[in-house]
Amino acid sequence: MCLGVPGKIVERYEKEGLPMGKVDFGGGTLREACLAYVPEAQPGDYTIIHVGFALNILSEEDALETLALLREMDSLGEELAPDEVCN
């Protein structure tokens, strides 16, 4: 399954001729992403990141809502995981 995750661009720079950014996914998780598909993206913008590429820009409201849903899904998965195998 493929999943794009929203993140906030905190820094923009060029690397080997490509526009790049440092992206914050919350909780102190920072990753590098290529911004070539969204050349208009600037620090402060939220983008959907998939396999290291920013695919589109989205509103802060949509980004935060999506992040909250992803956290909720993660919590649900932890609650549904069996503590032990039942026979």
C-alpha positions as CSV (number, residue, x, y, z in Angstrom):
1,M,0.0,0.0,0.0
2,C,1.2,3.5,-0.8
3,L,0.7,6.4,1.5
4,G,1.3,10.1,1.1
5,V,1.8,11.9,4.4
6,P,1.3,15.7,5.0
7,G,4.3,17.6,6.2
8,K,5.2,21.3,6.7
9,I,8.2,22.7,4.7
10,V,10.5,24.3,7.2
11,E,13.5,25.0,4.9
12,R,14.0,25.2,1.2
13,Y,17.3,24.8,-0.6
14,E,18.9,23.4,-3.8
15,K,20.8,20.1,-3.9
16,E,22.5,18.9,-7.1
17,G,20.3,21.3,-9.2
18,L,17.0,20.1,-7.6
19,P,14.7,22.2,-5.4
20,M,14.7,20.4,-2.0
21,G,13.1,21.0,1.4
22,K,13.3,19.9,5.0
23,V,9.8,18.8,5.9
24,D,8.4,18.5,9.5
25,F,5.9,15.6,10.0
26,G,5.3,16.6,13.6
27,G,6.7,15.2,16.8
28,G,10.3,16.2,15.8
29,T,10.3,14.0,12.7
30,L,12.2,15.9,9.9
31,R,12.9,14.5,6.5
32,E,14.3,15.7,3.2
33,A,12.0,15.9,0.2
34,C,12.3,16.9,-3.4
35,L,10.2,19.9,-4.3
36,A,10.5,19.6,-8.1
37,Y,6.8,18.7,-8.6
38,V,5.7,21.8,-6.6
39,P,8.2,24.5,-7.5
40,E,6.0,27.2,-6.0
41,A,6.2,25.5,-2.5
42,Q,7.8,27.7,0.2
43,P,8.6,27.3,3.9
44,G,5.4,27.3,5.9
45,D,3.5,25.4,3.1
46,Y,2.0,22.0,3.8
47,T,2.6,19.3,1.2
48,I,1.8,15.6,0.7
49,I,5.0,13.7,0.7
50,H,5.3,10.3,-1.0
51,V,8.6,8.4,-1.2
52,G,10.6,11.6,-0.7
53,F,8.7,13.7,-3.2
54,A,6.3,16.6,-2.5
55,L,3.3,15.9,-4.7
56,N,1.0,18.8,-4.0
57,I,0.4,21.7,-1.7
58,L,-2.6,21.6,0.7
59,S,-4.1,23.9,3.3
60,E,-2.9,23.8,6.9
61,E,-6.4,22.8,7.9
62,D,-6.5,19.8,5.6
63,A,-3.0,18.8,6.6
64,L,-3.7,18.9,10.3
65,E,-7.0,17.0,9.8
66,T,-5.2,14.3,7.8
67,L,-2.4,14.0,10.4
68,A,-5.0,13.6,13.2
69,L,-6.8,10.9,11.2
70,L,-3.5,9.0,10.7
71,R,-2.7,9.2,14.4
72,E,-6.2,7.9,15.2
73,M,-5.7,5.0,12.8
74,D,-2.4,4.2,14.4
75,S,-4.0,4.2,17.9
76,L,-6.9,2.1,16.7
77,G,-4.4,-0.5,15.3
78,E,-2.7,-0.6,18.6
79,E,-6.0,-1.2,20.4
80,L,-7.1,-3.9,18.0
81,A,-3.7,-5.8,18.1
82,P,-4.1,-9.0,20.1
83,D,-2.0,-9.1,23.2
84,E,-1.7,-12.9,23.0
85,V,-2.8,-15.6,20.6
86,C,-6.1,-17.1,21.4
87,N,-6.8,-20.8,20.5
